[in-house]
């Protein structure tokens, strides 16, 4: 069986301690759901990676090479999550980036998370996190390697009945969940938080924005969410998951949520078995 991890194309689990991805979080990553040899959202992942590379002034990766290595590490896995990390590479001590970077690429395959069908049918329970996301428009939308805010937010609870936590920025605007983007139907309108200040612009979110007849990106606060008739999360790994509750507030999956679950099945993902 082929290695489940490649470092610069070689079977290995070792990255240099002087790599800037390790030292400074100077890099990006993508978590890509594969169904056999196919990744239905591959193009969107590569678009985000390339856009983020340009914003961070990183060399662009060879996407054909990344696809070959992704298929190699997933080997015979029927379903897999392939994580691609792309860093600025080894560099001297200090924040100043090297004049000519030699990126490090790590391509690794993992089994997908186990999600009960009932989650897609009935939804998940969520909580409101205490941690607030810092605003940094120059990094907003990217999936960069520094995930400390999400780590601290996820450490706020250990109740297995709570599947996710919702995050706000310093001004109280809702941004996302710790591992997913947020959508709601408010006053009959499909809306999702603006990510101009902070947060990760997920590829599942991009898929919905591209195909929805009508969706608005705008600031959403807790009183807005309280009026919602439906709330759901989008993730390239887990798909479209209804939100059953946020602390004491509750919702039932509705027609808009079901529409996007059907869209996910049509893309080829097997995880949504909701009615």
Backbone as a ProteinNet text record, in pm:
[ID]
protein_1_A
[PRIMARY]
XXXXXXXXXXXXXXXXXXXXXXXXXXXXXXXXXXXXXXXXXXXXXXXXXXXXXXXXXXXXXXXXXXXXXXXXXXXXXXXXXXXXXXXXXXXXXXXXXXXXXXXXXXXXXXXXXXXXXXXXXXXXXXXXXXXXXXXXXXXXXXXXXXXXXXXXXXXXXXXXXXXXXXXXXXXXXXXXXXXXXXXXXXXXXXXXXXXXXXXXXXXXXXXXXXXXXXXXXXXXXXXXXXXXXXXXXXXXXXXXXXXXXXXXXXXXXXXXXXXXXXXXXXXXXXXXXXX
[TERTIARY]
84.7	0	88.6	53.7	133.4	127.5	230	233.5	112.3	63.3	-48	0	132.6	184.6	308.8	311.7	426	474.7	604.9	667	755	717.5	786.3	798.8	690.2	683.2	744.9	802.6	869.7	791.6	775.5	707	782.6	719.7	786.8	683.8	716	634.9	719.1	830.3	927.4	935.1	922.3	940.4	1047.5	1131.9	1240.8	1189.6	1261.6	1226	1246.3	1320	1339.6	1242.6	1147.5	1046.1	960	932.8	858.3	712.4	660.9	527.6	523.8	628	638.5	674.3	768.6	818.9	719	648.9	565.8	422.9	387.9	257	251.1	367.4	380.2	344.7	216.6	172.8	22.6	-23.5	-165.8	-195.7	-324.9	-361.8	-502.5	-529.1	-660.5	-696	-820	-870.1	-976.2	-945.2	-1023.1	-1088.7	-1219.7	-1292.5	-1284.6	-1234	-1226.2	-1330.4	-1392	-1478.5	-1412.9	-1346	-1260.9	-1149.5	-1126	-1021.4	-1071.4	-1197.9	-1260.1	-1276.7	-1242.8	-1268.6	-1361.8	-1493.4	-1587.8	-1560.5	-1495.9	-1470.2	-1322.7	-1250.3	-1107	-1076.2	-1149	-1121.1	-1137	-1238.2	-1258.6	-1145.8	-1101.4	-988.4	-864.4	-838.1	-718.7	-731.1	-851.1	-871.9	-841.5	-890.8	-864.6	-716.5	-652.3	-510.2	-429	-459.3	-385.6	-408.1	-533	-562.4	-488.7	-486.8	-418.9	-268	-212.7	-69.1	-33.5	-114.9	-87.6	-93.6	-189.1	-203.4	-87.6	-34.2	79.8	213.5	210.4	331.5	411.8	338.4	398.2	401.4	501	497.8	372.7	320.7	200.8	238.6	156.1	185.6	150	204.9	169.2	47.3	-70.6	-192.8	-204.8	-149.7	-151.4	-67.5	44.6	128.5	54.5	-14.6	-90.1	-199.4	-263.7	-368.7	-310	-197.6	-132.8	-96.3	-37.9	4.1	-115.1	-221.5	-343.1	-400.8	-403.2	-454.3	-360.9	-231.1	-134.8	-154.9	-170.2	-180.6	-315.2	-420.4	-549.3	-553.9	-469.6	-452.9	-589.2	-619.5	-743	-855.4	-838.6	-944.5	-1067	-1181.1	-1303.1	-1342.1	-1318.2	-1347.8	-1229	-1188.9	-1072.3	-1081.9	-1012.6	-987.8	-838.5	-802.4	-662.4	-629.2	-527.2	-483.5	-355.1	-360.9	-244.2	-195.1	-70	-7.7	97.6	101.1	193.2	256.8	385.7	451.9	556.8	609.9	715.1	847.6	854.1	972.2	1071.9	1189.4	1294.8	1349	1374.2	1426.4	1510.6	1587.2	1669.6	1581.5	1638.8	1564.8	1526.2	1404.7	1356.8	1233.5	1153.5	1027.1	1044.5	1153.5	1171.8	1171.5	1080.5	1073.6	1193.7	1235.8	1347.9	1313.3	1414	1392.2	1339.7	1388.7	1344.1	1302.2	1173.5	1122.9	1125.4	1153.2	1140.4	1034.1	909.1	799.3	813.3	757.9	741.7	597	575.5	439	426.3	318.8	286.6	148	137.3	9.6	-17.6	-126.6	-155.9	-303	-331.7	-469.1	-512.6	-639.7	-697.4	-838	-886.7	-1026	-1118.2	-1230.6	-1323.9	-1387.7	-1437.8	-1504.6	-1630.9	-1660.5	-1782.9	-1898	-1998	-2113.2	-2239.1	-2315.9	-2439.2	-2543.6	-2619.5	-2723.8	-2819.6	-2840.6	-2932.2	-2888.9	-2759.4	-2707.4	-2760	-2759.2	-2807	-2958.5	-3026.5	-3172.7	-3225.7	-3164.9	-3221.8	-3137.3	-3007.8	-2922.7	-2835.7	-2752.5	-2658.6	-2687.9	-2645.8	-2653	-2524.3	-2537.1	-2420.2	-2424.6	-2312.2	-2302.3	-2235.9	-2250.9	-2186.2	-2051.5	-1945.3	-1811.6	-1783.4	-1703.5	-1660.2	-1551.5	-1461.2	-1352.1	-1406.2	-1343.2	-1379.2	-1266.9	-1303.6	-1205.3	-1149.4	-1017.5	-953.2	-975.9	-991.8	-1012.7	-878.5	-855.5	-735.5	-772.7	-819	-865.7	-762.4	-632.5	-531.4	-524	-574.7	-576.1	-716.8	-817.1	-956	-983.9	-1051.4	-1089.6	-991.2	-862.6	-760.2	-770.1	-722.9	-707.6	-558	-507.3	-365	-339.2	-212.6	-176.1	-198.7	-218.3	-240.8	-388.2	-418.1	-555.5	-572.1	-489.5	-494.3	-628.5	-692.3	-823.9	-923.1	-920.1	-1011.5	-976.7	-848.3	-805.9	-859.2	-843.4	-890.6	-1042.9	-1110.1	-1256.2	-1305.7	-1242.7	-1287.1	-1257	-1158.5	-1124.8	-1226.1	-1321.2	-1417.7	-1520.1	-1536.2	-1635.7	-1587.6	-1636.4	-1606.2	-1730.5	-1847.4	-1973.9	-1991.8	-1993.2	-2006.4	-2139.5	-2237.5	-2367.4	-2362.6	-2260.7	-2244.4	-2145.2	-2191.9	-2107.5	-2022.6	-2067.9	-1997.4	-2016.9	-1927.5	-1939.3	-1940.6	-2027.1	-2035	-1945.2	-1878.4	-1778.8	-1824.6	-1792.4	-1819.1	-1687.8	-1692.3	-1574.7	-1583.9	-1489.3	-1484.7	-1603.2	-1673.2	-1788.9	-1920.4	-1911.8	-2031.7	-2097.8	-2036	-2092	-2060	-2157.3	-2132.6	-2043.3	-1951	-1857.2	-1873.1	-1870.3	-1869.8	-1881.4	-1871.5	-1848.6	-1698.3	-1652.9	-1509.2	-1455.1	-1537.7	-1491.1	-1581.4	-1670.3	-1767.3	-1815.6	-1874.7	-1937.8	-2084.6	-2140.8	-2276.2	-2369.6	-2488.4	-2595.7	-2724	-2811.6	-2941.3	-3044.4	-3167.5	-3280.1	-3348.3	-3334.3	-3387	-3485.6	-3607.2	-3714.3	-3726.8	-3713.1	-3728.6	-3608.2	-3498.5	-3379.5	-3263.8	-3195.5	-3076.4	-2960	-2896.1	-2786.5	-2670.5	-2552.1	-2431.2	-2344.3	-2269	-2189.8	-2086.1	-2065.6	-1956.1	-1824.1	-1727	-1595.9	-1486.7	-1520.6	-1423.6	-1323.2	-1360	-1274.3	-1195.2	-1255.5	-1192.6	-1273.4	-1220.7	-1290	-1234.6	-1270.1	-1226.4	-1339.3	-1308.6	-1406.5	-1403.5	-1489.9	-1488.7	-1527.9	-1479.3	-1513.7	-1657.9	-1710.4	-1852.5	-1938.2	-1896.8	-1964.7	-1959.5	-1842.5	-1828.2	-1920.5	-1936.4	-2025.3	-2169.1	-2211.9	-2348.7	-2365.9	-2268.4	-2277.7	-2285.3	-2215.7	-2212.4	-2342	-2413.6	-2530.6	-2664.3	-2662.8	-2789.1	-2855.3	-2984.9	-3058.2	-3049.7	-3050.1	-3042.3	-2978.5	-2869.4	-2804.2	-2731.7	-2733.1	-2673.3	-2562.6	-2446.3	-2338	-2349.6	-2371.8	-2387.9	-2357	-2351	-2329.8	-2453.5	-2430.5	-2538.4	-2504.8	-2601.5	-2584.2	-2681.8	-2663.2	-2745.9	-2896	-2943.5	-3088.1	-3138.3	-3052.9	-3091.3	-3109	-3013.7	-3018.6	-3139.2	-3178.1	-3293.7	-3420.6	-3425.4	-3543.5	-3540.7	-3430.4	-3414.1	-3514.6	-3558.6	-3646.6	-3566.6	-3443.7	-3353	-3210.7	-3128.6	-2986.3	-2911.3	-2805.2	-2724.2	-2578.6	-2492.8	-2348.7	-2305.2	-2201.7	-2145.8	-1998.4	-1957.1	-1818.1	-1783.8	-1664.7	-1625.2	-1604.5	-1581.2	-1558.9	-1690	-1776	-1900.3	-2023.2	-2014.3	-2128.4	-2217.8	-2348.5	-2447.8	-2515.6	-2500.1	-2549.1	-2646.6	-2771.2	-2865.6	-2820.6	-2851.6	-2831	-2964.3	-2961.6	-3082.4	-3102.5	-2990.3	-3003.1	-2874.4	-2888.4	-2777.1	-2813.3	-2746.2	-2781.2	-2932.2	-3008.7	-3151.6	-3239.6	-3185	-3264	-3268	-3379.5	-3391	-3451.4	-3414.3	-3466.5	-3489.8	-3572.1	-3592.3	-3540.9	-3482.7	-3437.6	-3555.8	-3535.1	-3642.2	-3607.9	-3688.1	-3670.8	-3539.5	-3487.7	-3362.6	-3246.5	-3244.5	-3140.6	-3146	-3266.2	-3281	-3238	-3265.3	-3222.9	-3071.1	-2997.1	-2851.5	-2795.1	-2865	-2823.8	-2839.9	-2948.5	-2965.8	-2856.2	-2820.7	-2712.7	-2584.1	-2556	-2433.9	-2435.2	-2549.7	-2559.7	-2536.9	-2589.5	-2573.3	-2427.9	-2349	-2206.7	-2131.8	-2192.9	-2128.3	-2089.4	-2116.8	-2082.2	-2186.2	-2143	-2236.4	-2285.7	-2243.8	-2265.2	-2405.7	-2477.2	-2610.9	-2716.1	-2775.6	-2880.5	-3011.7	-3022.3	-3144.1	-3256.1	-3376.9	-3494.4	-3502.8
-119.1	0	124.5	224.3	346.4	422.2	505.9	587.3	678.3	704.9	796.4	941.2	964.8	1099.1	1115.8	1223.4	1257.3	1395.8	1410.9	1540.7	1570.6	1669.8	1702.9	1580.6	1503.1	1388.9	1261.5	1262.4	1145.3	1094.9	964.3	906	941.1	1020.7	1067.2	1132.3	1140.1	1215.7	1324	1362.5	1454.3	1584	1696.8	1828.6	1900.4	1976.2	2046.5	2137.8	2138.5	2226.7	2373.5	2401.2	2539.8	2579.6	2492	2526.8	2640.5	2739.9	2857	2824.4	2716.8	2673.7	2630.6	2561.8	2518.8	2636.7	2719.6	2828.3	2942.4	2977.7	3098.2	3077.3	2955.9	2937.7	3002.4	3012.5	3083.8	2989.4	2968.2	2877.2	2859.5	2769.4	2746.9	2598.6	2564.6	2423.9	2411.9	2295.1	2260.4	2120.1	2101.4	1969.1	1929.4	1827.9	1798.7	1661.6	1656.7	1529.8	1458.6	1334.8	1250.8	1139.8	1110.2	993.5	908.7	801.4	729	821.2	828.4	915.5	1056	1081	1208.6	1298.8	1425.2	1528.9	1630.5	1622.1	1708.3	1858.1	1901.3	2044.2	2078.7	1992.9	2013.7	2150.9	2188.2	2315	2432.1	2429	2537.8	2541.1	2424.1	2420.9	2482.5	2447	2499.4	2649.2	2696.7	2839.9	2916.2	2865.5	2933.4	2929.3	2813.2	2800.5	2899.5	2908.3	2999.1	3144.7	3180.2	3317.8	3352.3	3259.8	3285.2	3292.8	3210.7	3219	3357.4	3408.9	3542.5	3647.4	3634.8	3732.3	3723.7	3603.8	3586.7	3596.3	3618.4	3626.4	3496.2	3385.1	3252.2	3205	3125.3	3065.3	2980.7	2978.2	2897.8	2750	2661.3	2518.3	2465.3	2349.9	2275.1	2191.8	2235.6	2168.5	2027	2002.5	1866.8	1774.4	1822.7	1744.4	1716.4	1816.9	1797.9	1693	1692.3	1593.6	1453.1	1438.3	1306.2	1255.8	1342.3	1299.1	1274.8	1351.2	1327.8	1190	1154.6	1022	912.6	939.9	840.5	812	916.7	893	832.5	862.8	801.9	656.5	618.2	479.2	414.1	307.2	232.3	274	384	429	471.2	415	451.4	595.9	639.4	776.2	826.2	948.7	1002.3	1153.4	1207.7	1351.2	1370.1	1440.6	1466.9	1608.9	1618	1748.6	1788.1	1902.2	1956.3	2077.9	2075	2191.8	2247	2378.3	2446.2	2561	2548.1	2649.2	2723.8	2830.7	2906.7	2830.8	2722	2637.9	2674	2614.1	2636.8	2778.4	2843.8	2979.4	3010.4	3118.1	3161.2	3213.5	3222.8	3274.6	3419.8	3455.9	3592.6	3595.9	3700.8	3709.7	3740.6	3805.6	3846	3723.9	3718	3600.4	3595.2	3474.7	3462.9	3526.6	3580.7	3647.5	3549.9	3427.1	3323.7	3201	3184.4	3074.4	2943.2	2835.7	2699.7	2630.4	2630.2	2582.3	2435.4	2405.7	2268	2228.7	2109.6	2060.4	1927.6	1916.4	1793.6	1750.5	1628.5	1574.1	1447.2	1445.6	1333.2	1295.4	1166.6	1117	1061.6	1087.1	1041.4	988.7	897.6	855.9	974.6	983	1093.3	1077.2	1185.7	1174.5	1091.4	1018.9	939.3	1029.4	1041.7	1126.3	1042.2	1035.6	957.4	1019.6	934.4	985	1079.1	1054.4	1138.2	1282.9	1306.2	1443.4	1519.2	1453.4	1518.7	1529.9	1437.6	1440.7	1542.8	1546.4	1628.4	1750.2	1745.7	1859.5	1838	1938	1930.4	2040.8	2013.1	2114.4	2195.9	2326.7	2414.7	2502.9	2567.2	2662.1	2788.8	2896	3022.2	3027.8	3043.9	3046.8	3183.3	3177.8	3300.9	3370.9	3293.1	3350.5	3435.3	3549.5	3635	3631.5	3624.2	3625.4	3765.7	3773.5	3902.2	3943.3	4071.8	4122.7	4151.2	4090.7	4115.2	4097.8	4205	4194.1	4138.1	4157.1	4106.1	3954.4	3891	3745.1	3686.6	3772.5	3725.7	3637.1	3526.4	3432.9	3321	3342.4	3240.1	3124.1	3008.5	2894.7	2881.7	2978.7	2979	2883.2	2856.7	2752	2790.5	2916.7	2955.3	2937.3	2832.5	2801.4	2809.8	2891.1	2896.1	2946.2	3036.8	3083.5	2967.9	2885.6	2771.7	2667.2	2648.7	2554.5	2598.7	2726.3	2776.7	2772.8	2804	2799.2	2657.1	2561.3	2421.6	2367.2	2424.4	2380.5	2428.4	2511	2565.2	2462.6	2352.8	2253.4	2112.6	2017.1	1876	1788.7	1851.2	1778.3	1716.3	1582.9	1520.5	1549.6	1596.7	1629.4	1761	1842.5	1969.3	1948.2	1962.5	1930.9	2048.2	2169.6	2286.2	2407.7	2504.5	2632	2744.2	2842.6	2957	3068.3	3135.5	3237.2	3374.7	3475.2	3614.2	3690.7	3808.4	3895.2	3986.5	4077.7	4161.6	4254.6	4281.4	4370.6	4294.3	4161.8	4082.4	4029.4	4050.9	3997.2	3848.5	3767.8	3626.2	3608.4	3511	3487.2	3347.3	3245.9	3107.5	3014.6	2884.9	2785.7	2759.1	2675.3	2651.1	2579.3	2493.7	2414.4	2425.2	2523.3	2530.3	2673.5	2701.1	2830.5	2824.6	2941.2	2954.4	3014.4	2955.2	3008.7	3012.1	3106	3113.9	3169.6	3129.2	3188	3284	3414.7	3518.5	3603.5	3609.3	3683.5	3636.8	3505.7	3446.4	3458.7	3515.3	3539.2	3452.5	3385.8	3309.5	3405.9	3402.2	3493.8	3416.3	3472.6	3416.9	3534	3518.1	3631.4	3680.3	3809.9	3867.9	3825	3792.9	3749.2	3846.9	3974	4075.1	4107.7	4079.5	4117.8	3999.9	3882.1	3763.1	3641.2	3522	3398	3332.8	3206.3	3127.8	3121.1	3154.7	3144.5	3002.2	2916.7	2775.9	2750.2	2639.4	2607	2558.7	2497.8	2461.6	2587.8	2686.4	2816.8	2875.4	2867.8	2920.6	2847.6	2717.6	2639.5	2687.9	2715.4	2762.7	2903.3	2990.4	3126.2	3125.2	3030.1	3025	2972.7	2889.9	2822.6	2868.5	2946.7	2992.1	3096.2	3087.1	3187.9	3323.2	3321	3444.3	3415.5	3482.5	3470.9	3601.9	3646.1	3774.3	3753.4	3813	3816.1	3946.8	3938.7	4060.8	4031.6	4137.6	4122.3	4059.9	3962.1	3894.3	3897.2	3937.4	3939.4	3841.8	3817.7	3717.7	3745.1	3869	3891.8	3854.9	3872.4	3831.2	3679.8	3609.5	3463.4	3410.6	3478.8	3436.2	3437.9	3525.1	3532.9	3430.7	3358.2	3268.4	3154.1	3113.2	2996.4	2868.8	2882.8	2769.6	2817.3	2729	2756.6	2629.3	2644.4	2526.8	2564.6	2463.5	2478.4	2413.6	2469.8	2409.9	2380.6	2264.1	2220.1	2131.1	2147.4	2062.3	1918.3	1895.8	1759.6	1695	1768.8	1712	1744.8	1840.5	1874.7	1977.6	1962.3	2056.2	1992.8	2057.8	2003	2101.8	2060.7	2151.6	2182.3	2302.2	2337.8	2320.4	2232.7	2203.7	2306.1	2348.8	2443.4	2522.7	2641.5	2722.2	2756	2689.1	2702.8	2680.7	2780.7	2759.8	2779.8	2831.8	2853.1	2725.5	2705.3	2583.9	2609.9	2523.7	2530.5	2388.7	2377.8	2250.3	2265.2	2158.7	2166.9	2198.6	2290.4	2331.8	2307.9	2360.8	2332.3	2383.7	2494	2547.1	2456.4	2414.2	2320.5	2192.7	2139	2014.1	2034.1	2150.4	2178.7	2165.8	2221.7	2217.7	2081.2	2004.6	1865.6	1784.4	1808.2	1739.9	1781.1	1907.8	1955.9	1879.9	1857	1784.7	1641.1	1577.7	1441.1	1440.6	1541.4	1548.6	1571.8	1634.7	1651.5	1519.3	1421	1290.6	1253.5	1342.1	1311.5	1219	1118.6	1019.9	1049.2	1160.6	1172.8	1218.2	1286.4	1329.4	1225.9	1167	1067.8	1116.2	1248.1	1303.1	1296.1	1298.7	1291.1	1416.6
0	0	0	-79.9	-88.3	43.2	65.6	186.4	191.8	312.2	331.6	343.3	339.3	350.7	264.1	188.4	105.2	143.6	162.5	186.4	66.3	-9.5	-134.8	-225.1	-230.2	-320.6	-269.6	-148.3	-92.7	27.5	38.4	152.8	280.9	366.6	487.8	578.3	707	801.4	867.6	803.1	862.5	781.4	852.5	793	874.5	809.3	876.7	988.1	1100.1	1211.4	1175.4	1068.1	1024.1	913.3	883.2	783.9	838.4	756.4	802	834.4	777.4	815.9	961.2	1006.1	1145.2	1235.4	1191.7	1276.4	1292.8	1184.5	1185.8	1135.5	1099.6	1037	900.5	836.3	708.6	594.2	576.8	471.8	473	389.7	366	369.4	382	368.8	313.4	256.7	204.5	253.8	297.9	336.3	234.7	154.2	33.8	44.8	27.9	35.5	-99.3	-95.9	-214.6	-205.7	-319.9	-336.2	-443.2	-401.9	-494.7	-541	-670.6	-724.3	-754.9	-725.4	-762	-640.3	-658.4	-558.1	-622.6	-596.8	-668.1	-655.9	-546.6	-528	-549.1	-619.6	-640.6	-700.9	-804.2	-872.6	-776.4	-693.2	-597.7	-493.8	-448.8	-355.7	-419	-543.5	-609.9	-637.8	-665.2	-685.3	-557.4	-443.7	-316.1	-282.5	-306.4	-277	-360.3	-488.9	-576.7	-537.9	-507.5	-466.4	-337.9	-242.7	-115.4	-134.5	-224.5	-254.6	-307.4	-396.4	-450.2	-339.3	-250.2	-141.4	-42.3	-20.8	69.6	-2.4	-132.8	-215.5	-206.5	-214.3	-220.1	-365.4	-403.9	-537.5	-555.2	-675.2	-702.3	-715.3	-661.3	-673.8	-812.3	-844.2	-964.8	-928.3	-971.6	-928.4	-985.1	-1103.5	-1159.2	-1071.2	-1023.5	-933.2	-801.8	-748.7	-625.9	-643.3	-759.8	-784.1	-792.8	-862.4	-870.7	-731.8	-651.5	-517.9	-426.5	-444.2	-365.6	-395.1	-523.3	-560.1	-511.2	-509.2	-461.4	-312	-230.4	-86.4	-47.9	-124.9	-90.5	-132.3	-228.9	-269.5	-291.9	-219	-242.6	-149.4	-77.2	13.4	-67.5	-36.7	-108.9	-80.5	41.8	82.6	162.8	138	207.9	217	317	325.1	303	198.2	166.6	212	296.2	346.1	273.7	206.8	137.3	214.9	259.1	321.6	226.3	212.7	119.7	196.3	230.9	312.1	230.9	290.2	222.4	222.2	297.9	297.8	405.5	398.9	496.5	481.4	595	589.7	711.8	703.5	815.5	927.7	1047.7	1161.2	1134.7	1177	1157.3	1069.4	1084.6	1012	864.3	828.1	689.1	598.1	500.2	412.7	319.3	280.1	186.3	52.8	-12.1	-140.8	-245.3	-240.6	-334.1	-252.8	-235.4	-153.3	-229.9	-158.7	-211.3	-127.4	-172.7	-88.5	-48.5	66.4	112.3	88.3	34.5	18.1	92.6	166.7	238.7	193.8	144.8	97.7	177.5	251.6	340.7	330.4	344.7	336.9	472.1	506	631	605	688.5	674.9	701.6	633.1	659.1	796.1	854.5	984.7	973.3	1078	1082.1	1126.8	1042.6	1073.7	1062.4	1169.2	1170.3	1077.7	1009.8	920.7	992.1	1121.2	1196.9	1204.4	1193.4	1193.3	1072.3	956.3	835	832.8	900.6	902.7	1002.5	1122.8	1230.1	1265.9	1237.6	1268.4	1389.9	1419.2	1529.9	1630.9	1754	1858.9	1857.9	1876.1	1878.5	2003.1	2029	2139.7	2089.3	2165.7	2131.6	2202.9	2126.8	2185.6	2250.2	2355	2421.9	2341	2283.3	2205.6	2090.9	2067.9	1955.3	1851.7	1725.4	1617.8	1597.7	1584.2	1558.6	1413.5	1390.1	1255	1188.6	1073.7	994	847.6	783.7	645.3	548.3	574.9	482.6	481.5	587	594.2	583	582	581.7	461.3	485.9	380.4	359.4	392	367.2	465.9	421.2	511.2	540.8	617.6	650.4	767.6	793	888.3	1033.7	1064.1	1203.2	1237.9	1312.3	1352.2	1504.5	1572.1	1718.2	1770.7	1699.3	1744.6	1746.5	1642.1	1637	1743.6	1768.4	1872.4	2009.1	2041.3	2169.6	2179.2	2069.1	2070	2093	2023.7	2039.1	2178.2	2246.9	2382.3	2486.8	2446	2541.3	2588.6	2516.1	2559.3	2529.4	2608.1	2584.3	2590.7	2582.6	2580	2441.4	2431.1	2298.8	2230.9	2307.1	2247	2170.1	2194.8	2124.2	2011	1888.2	1773	1726.6	1748.7	1694.3	1784	1764.4	1832.7	1731.3	1752.1	1662.4	1713.1	1619.4	1650.5	1605.2	1688.6	1655	1646.8	1585.2	1587.8	1710.2	1724.3	1842.9	1857.1	1747.1	1750.5	1765.6	1781.6	1802.9	1677.9	1562.1	1437.6	1426.9	1389	1366.6	1244.6	1252.9	1144.1	1086.7	1171.4	1123.4	1242.6	1215.7	1320.7	1325.2	1417.7	1428.3	1306	1241.8	1128.1	1006.7	1003.8	894.6	878.2	762.7	739.3	778.7	799.9	853.9	749.7	737.8	654.3	736.7	703.8	770.9	673.4	693.8	620.3	715.8	689	777.4	698.4	747.5	678.4	533.5	512.9	380.2	289.5	337.8	255.2	304.1	210.2	244.2	262.1	378.9	408.3	468.7	455.8	516.4	561.1	670	719.1	618.4	614.8	537.4	600.3	515	563	521	514.1	472.8	583.2	707.7	820.3	876.5	877.2	933.7	892.1	926.9	893.4	769	750.2	635.2	533	409.3	300.2	246.8	298	262.6	118	62.3	-75.5	-85.9	19.1	17.8	16.1	92.2	89.9	-51.4	-114.8	-250.7	-347.9	-329.8	-415.3	-402.4	-279.8	-257.6	-315.6	-291.7	-346	-498.1	-560.5	-706.4	-766.4	-692.9	-751	-694	-588.7	-529.9	-619.7	-633.8	-711	-642.3	-509.1	-433.5	-298.2	-267.1	-137.2	-111.4	12.2	48.2	150.4	124.4	222.1	299.1	427.8	507.2	653.6	731.3	875.1	938.4	1025.6	1096.4	1245.4	1324.9	1469.8	1534.5	1663	1730.2	1720.6	1735.3	1719.2	1579.8	1477.7	1342	1336.9	1396.8	1392.5	1468.9	1572.7	1651.3	1567.3	1464.8	1378.4	1265.8	1251.7	1137.1	1140.6	1020.8	1009.7	986.9	931.6	912.2	934.2	988.9	1003.8	965	883.5	850.3	835.2	840.7	826.2	696.2	634.7	513.5	535.5	488.1	501.6	384.6	328.3	216.8	260.5	388.6	439.8	482.4	552.1	605.5	522.7	434	350.9	416.3	398.7	451.6	572.1	687.3	813.9	877.4	901.6	967.5	1110.4	1156.1	1296.8	1368.2	1466.5	1544.1	1655.8	1715.3	1825.8	1843.8	1899.7	1949.4	2092.9	2186.3	2327.7	2343.7	2384.7	2411	2288	2179	2057.9	1975.6	1903.4	1823	1686.4	1590.6	1454.2	1403.1	1300.6	1231.6	1088.5	1032.7	892.3	801.3	708.7	619.6	474.2	383.5	240.5	183.1	232.5	178.1	216.8	341.7	387	305	285	208.6	62.7	8.1	-129.5	-142.3	-47	-56.3	-21.1	59.1	81.5	-47.4	-120	-248.6	-345.5	-345.6	-432.9	-401.8	-274.5	-236.5	-286.8	-277.2	-330.4	-480.9	-550.1	-695.4	-735.7	-648.2	-674.9	-665.8	-601.2	-587.8	-446.5	-349.9	-211.5	-151.4	-75.2	-22.7	117	178.6	321.6	360.9	274	313.1	276.6	379.9	357.3	415.9	439.7	496.1	393.7	444.1	355.4	268.6
[MASK]
+++++++++++++++++++++++++++++++++++++++++++++++++++++++++++++++++++++++++++++++++++++++++++++++++++++++++++++++++++++++++++++++++++++++++++++++++++++++++++++++++++++++++++++++++++++++++++++++++++++++++++++++++++++++++++++++++++++++++++++++++++++++++++++++++++++++++++++++++++

